[in-house]
Structure formats: structure tokens, C-alpha cells
Amino acid sequence: MAKAAAKKVSATKKSVRRSMPKEGRDPKGGLTEAGRAWYAAKTGANLKPGVKGPPDTPEKMRRKGSFLVRMFTNPRGPMQDAKGRPTRLALSAQAWGEKLPKTMHEAHMLAAEGRRLLAQYHVAKKAAAKIAIAKKSAVKKVSAKKAAAKKSAVKKSASKPAARKAKS
């Protein structure tokens, strides 16, 4: 009886939800807008929806490539459950506009696609940097020409009044 009295009654705690609410998960894979908002409130992250269309810009290449490499190089589980239904991991690929992987080999092929996209991104980034450098040097040349023209114009205008005084 003394043991029963010795038990402490715990104070009621606020229930903290640790997992994503059901409405935050898209049944087709990925997160809904509500799920992204929940995750942002919990972690402070700024999640964007997956790139579904063709990755035609460097940012899309980088995002999609990073996702595919991160998720499918060493997948954290099977692509199908015991009943043959696709897992959320496999559905996430579909949410990003990729073919639904059914085997580990297909998952590794998606990772290879991601590495290809990242390589393509790095090439595009280097090309953009070269263009920026070329533009910068062209701007410097133009500004140098303008400065030289301005200097010569100032010299000419300074010499004209002296010439006028000499004539009079």
C-alpha cells in the first residue's frame, strides 16, 4: 500500500505532434501545401514542391538532381511493401515527375539520372559564369572608352578658350 501512495501523478503535458498529420501527406507521393506549411512551422525550412516538368533551368536541374541522388543512391527502404503496393519512398519519385521505381535497380537508375542532372547543372553554371565575366570585361572596356572620350573632350574644351583669348 505504501508503494501505491509513492507513485507520482505526472502533470498533464501538452501533446506535441511529432509526425506529419495525415492531411499533410499527398496520397500520390510527396507533401501537400499543408504538409509543407507544417514542416516549415516545425523546422523553419522553406520546402518547395517537387520539379514535375522537365528540368530546363539550372535551379530545377540542381533541385531535381539533388533529390534523386539523396533519395535513391542508398534508399532507406523497399520500393514496394509486402502486398506489392508502392511505398511512400517510391511515390516520392512519382511526385517529382519520374517513373515509379519498382525495384532497387530502378531506384539506382534514378540516382544515376540525378547525377547526370547535377553534372548538367555544373556545366550550365560554368557557362553562366563565363558569360558574366565576358559581360563584365565588356562593360569595363566601354566605360574605359567613355572615360577616355570624356577626358579628351575636357582637354579640347579647356584649350578652346585659351585659343580664343590668343586670337583677340
C-alpha positions in Angstrom: 0.0 0.0 0.0 2.9 2.3 0.7 4.1 1.7 -2.9 0.8 2.8 -4.3 0.9 6.0 -2.4 4.5 6.6 -3.5 3.6 6.7 -7.2 3.7 10.2 -8.5 0.9 11.6 -10.6 2.5 13.2 -13.6 1.4 16.6 -14.6 -0.5 16.8 -17.9 1.8 17.7 -20.8 0.8 19.4 -23.9 0.7 16.8 -26.6 3.3 17.6 -29.2 2.7 16.1 -32.6 5.9 14.6 -33.8 4.8 13.1 -37.1 3.2 14.7 -40.1 -0.6 15.0 -40.0 -2.4 12.8 -42.5 -3.7 15.8 -44.5 0.0 16.8 -44.9 0.8 13.7 -47.0 -0.2 13.5 -50.6 -1.5 10.0 -51.4 0.2 10.3 -54.8 3.5 10.9 -53.1 5.3 13.9 -51.6 3.7 16.6 -49.4 0.7 18.8 -49.8 0.7 22.5 -49.3 -0.5 21.9 -45.7 2.3 19.4 -45.1 5.0 21.9 -46.3 3.5 24.5 -44.1 3.5 22.1 -41.1 7.2 21.2 -41.8 8.1 24.9 -42.1 6.4 25.7 -38.8 8.2 22.8 -37.1 11.7 23.2 -38.5 11.8 26.7 -40.1 12.7 25.2 -43.5 11.4 26.6 -46.8 10.3 23.5 -48.7 9.2 23.9 -52.3 7.1 21.5 -54.3 9.0 19.0 -56.5 10.0 19.8 -60.0 7.5 17.8 -62.1 8.2 19.0 -65.6 11.5 18.9 -67.5 14.4 20.5 -65.5 15.0 23.2 -68.1 16.6 25.8 -65.8 19.8 25.4 -63.7 17.9 25.7 -60.5 15.4 23.0 -61.5 18.4 20.8 -62.5 20.1 21.3 -59.2 16.9 20.7 -57.1 15.8 17.6 -59.0 19.3 16.1 -59.3 19.9 16.6 -55.6 16.6 15.0 -54.7 17.2 11.9 -56.8 20.7 11.4 -55.7 19.8 11.9 -52.0 16.8 9.6 -52.0 17.7 6.8 -54.4 21.5 6.3 -54.1 21.1 4.3 -50.9 17.3 4.0 -50.4 16.0 3.8 -46.8 13.6 1.0 -47.5 11.9 -1.0 -50.2 10.1 0.3 -53.3 7.1 -2.0 -52.6 5.5 -3.2 -49.5 4.6 -6.9 -48.8 1.4 -6.6 -50.8 3.2 -5.2 -53.8 1.9 -1.6 -53.3 4.4 1.2 -53.9 5.9 2.7 -50.7 6.0 6.4 -50.0 9.6 6.4 -51.0 8.7 5.1 -54.4 5.8 7.5 -54.6 8.1 10.4 -53.9 9.8 9.8 -57.2 6.5 9.9 -59.0 5.7 13.2 -57.2 8.8 14.7 -58.8 7.7 13.6 -62.2 9.8 10.4 -62.5 8.8 6.9 -63.4 7.6 4.9 -60.3 10.5 2.6 -59.3 9.5 -0.9 -58.5 13.0 -2.4 -57.9 16.2 -1.3 -56.3 17.8 -1.3 -59.8 15.2 1.2 -61.0 15.9 3.3 -57.9 19.6 3.3 -58.6 18.9 4.3 -62.2 17.0 7.3 -60.8 20.1 8.2 -58.7 22.2 8.0 -61.9 19.7 10.3 -63.6 20.2 12.7 -60.7 24.0 12.7 -61.0 23.6 13.4 -64.7 21.3 16.4 -63.9 23.8 17.7 -61.4 26.6 17.4 -63.9 24.5 19.3 -66.4 23.8 22.0 -63.8 27.5 22.4 -63.1 28.2 22.9 -66.9 25.4 25.5 -67.1 26.7 27.3 -64.0 30.2 27.5 -65.5 28.9 28.7 -68.8 26.9 31.4 -67.0 30.0 32.4 -65.0 32.0 32.8 -68.3 29.2 34.9 -69.8 29.1 37.1 -66.7 32.9 37.6 -66.8 32.7 38.5 -70.5 29.9 41.0 -69.8 31.9 42.5 -67.0 35.0 42.9 -69.2 32.9 44.4 -72.0 31.4 46.9 -69.6 34.9 47.8 -68.3 36.1 48.4 -71.9 33.1 50.5 -72.7 33.4 52.5 -69.5 37.2 53.0 -70.2 36.4 54.3 -73.7 33.8 56.7 -72.3 36.2 57.9 -69.7 38.9 58.5 -72.4 36.4 60.3 -74.6 35.4 62.5 -71.7 39.0 63.3 -70.9 39.8 64.3 -74.4 36.6 66.4 -74.6 37.6 68.2 -71.4 41.1 68.9 -72.8 39.6 70.2 -76.1 37.1 72.5 -74.3 39.9 73.7 -71.9 42.2 74.6 -74.9 39.4 76.3 -76.9 39.0 79.3 -74.5 42.8 79.8 -74.4 42.9 79.8 -78.2 40.0 82.3 -78.3 41.9 84.6 -75.9 45.0 84.4 -78.1 43.0 85.4 -81.2 41.5 88.5 -79.6 
